[in-house]
């Protein structure tokens, strides 16, 4: 009955409805997961909340995984699906979930190459952000947020076996990729593109995407990643390429830590110089993979 009910409303009304859906989804799914955690792990809701707030200093990984997974679904996937239903008579068309671009095999190969090589670009952008002479008050805040992020990653990435590995992969890679892409590139970007230039819509969506992550020194890296994801969505009119690249990007950290004893903190805090040959080679791979992805997208449109 409410399908497409708000399709004709202004962008401001639609964004307001979307914000309400985000808040409703976040509170409901988080509350449900806290109640479920208290039952499954025999802790009070207050203890579960303490685990979440102090997780970067250590805490129950099982409680964190459960609550984090449900919170991500409620905050991103729930409002995306309900919002698409409210804002379009064809929700799957709005989300771009109906099709995967062809030729699928070559598209996936390009995405794997991008995911493998884009770390070099992220590293350069992070280094650049670190060299900016921020005011002292800003630096203290940045260091606190980075320490919180590193502590959280260290705790969740203390993977104890194959089952734990799969769980962490789902929580850190599969759910964020599907849920966040559904909200940002699936719903918000096309909603904005109905009213403003699509390139500006990509920039605004990427800005919201980067601000949401609340990682100050990595802000520029996340913003540029959002732009890349946005253009994958724009070129193909499909949510699946950006979802796969997001998945590959997140999953690579989990796989490196579990399979190759990768030290995430040491790599991030390392102050060694840039290996320009390696970095340049990876940037060339990234540029070529993005170029061929674009060519394949154009060929699909022409066909």
Secondary structure, 3 states (H helix, E strand, C coil): CCCCCCCCCCHHHHHHHHHHHHHHHHHHHHHHHHHHHHHHCCCCHHHHHHHHHCHHHCCCHHHHHHHHHHHHHHHHHHHHHHHHHHHCCCHHHHHCCCCCCCCHHHHHHHHHHHHHHHHHHHHHHHHHHHHCCCCHHHHHHHHHHHHHHHHHHHHHCCCCCHHHHHHHHHHHHHHHHHHHHHHHHHHHHHHHHCCCCHHHHHHHHHHHHHHHHCCCCCHHHHHHHHHHHHHHHHHHCCCHHHHHHHHHHHHHHHHHHHHHCCCHHHHHHCCCCCCHHHHHHHHHHHHHHHHHHHHHHHHHHHC
